[in-house]
Amino acid sequence: MIGFTITPKRAAYIRRRRLRYTGEVRYSDIDYIKEELRYSHKTFSRLRGLHVVDVTDLSIEEIANDIMESVAYSE
């Protein structure tokens, strides 16, 4: 199992760029994002064996490598 997290500031930046497609105003609101992340982290803490990857400053290749390393390590 893998969980992903990101800083609220980075998530807001990404969401603002996507906003033109969603039409949802709260989608990029920093307080709304912080609330979503609190909920996610609360959920993550209840899941045993969950590997959490902070994707804030990672490329898709780095994320994939981190996941592959965590799978190899857990075997």
C-alpha positions as CSV (number, residue, x, y, z in Angstrom):
1,M,0.0,0.0,0.0
2,I,1.2,3.4,-0.9
3,G,-0.1,6.8,0.2
4,F,0.9,10.1,-1.4
5,T,1.2,13.5,0.3
6,I,2.2,16.9,-0.8
7,T,2.7,20.3,0.8
8,P,-0.5,22.5,0.7
9,K,1.4,25.3,-1.1
10,R,2.5,23.0,-4.0
11,A,-1.0,21.3,-4.2
12,A,-2.6,24.8,-4.4
13,Y,-0.2,25.8,-7.2
14,I,-1.0,22.7,-9.2
15,R,-4.7,23.0,-8.7
16,R,-4.7,26.7,-9.7
17,R,-3.2,25.6,-13.0
18,R,-6.0,23.0,-13.4
19,L,-8.8,25.3,-12.2
20,R,-9.8,26.4,-15.6
21,Y,-10.9,22.7,-16.2
22,T,-12.8,22.1,-13.0
23,G,-14.9,25.2,-12.3
24,E,-14.6,24.4,-8.6
25,V,-13.5,27.4,-6.6
26,R,-12.6,25.6,-3.4
27,Y,-10.5,23.2,-5.4
28,S,-7.4,25.4,-5.1
29,D,-8.2,27.1,-1.7
30,I,-5.2,26.5,0.7
31,D,-7.4,26.0,3.7
32,Y,-9.5,23.4,1.9
33,I,-6.3,21.6,0.8
34,K,-5.0,21.6,4.4
35,E,-8.3,20.0,5.5
36,E,-8.0,17.4,2.8
37,L,-4.4,16.6,3.8
38,R,-5.3,16.4,7.5
39,Y,-7.9,13.8,6.6
40,S,-5.5,11.9,4.4
41,H,-2.8,11.8,7.1
42,K,-5.3,10.7,9.7
43,T,-6.3,7.9,7.4
44,F,-2.7,7.0,6.6
45,S,-1.9,6.7,10.4
46,R,-4.6,4.0,10.7
47,L,-3.3,1.8,7.9
48,R,-0.6,-0.6,9.0
49,G,2.3,-1.0,6.6
50,L,1.4,2.0,4.5
51,H,4.4,3.6,2.8
52,V,3.8,7.3,2.4
53,V,5.6,9.2,-0.3
54,D,5.9,13.0,-0.2
55,V,5.6,13.9,-3.9
56,T,6.0,17.7,-3.4
57,D,9.3,18.0,-5.2
58,L,9.5,14.7,-7.1
59,S,9.2,13.8,-10.7
60,I,7.1,10.9,-11.8
61,E,10.2,8.9,-12.3
62,E,11.4,9.6,-8.7
63,I,8.0,8.7,-7.3
64,A,8.1,5.4,-9.2
65,N,11.6,4.6,-8.0
66,D,10.6,5.4,-4.4
67,I,7.7,3.0,-4.7
68,M,9.8,0.3,-6.3
69,E,12.4,0.6,-3.5
70,S,9.7,0.4,-0.8
71,V,8.3,-2.8,-2.5
72,A,11.7,-4.4,-2.7
73,Y,12.5,-3.4,0.9
74,S,9.3,-4.9,2.2
75,E,9.8,-8.3,0.5
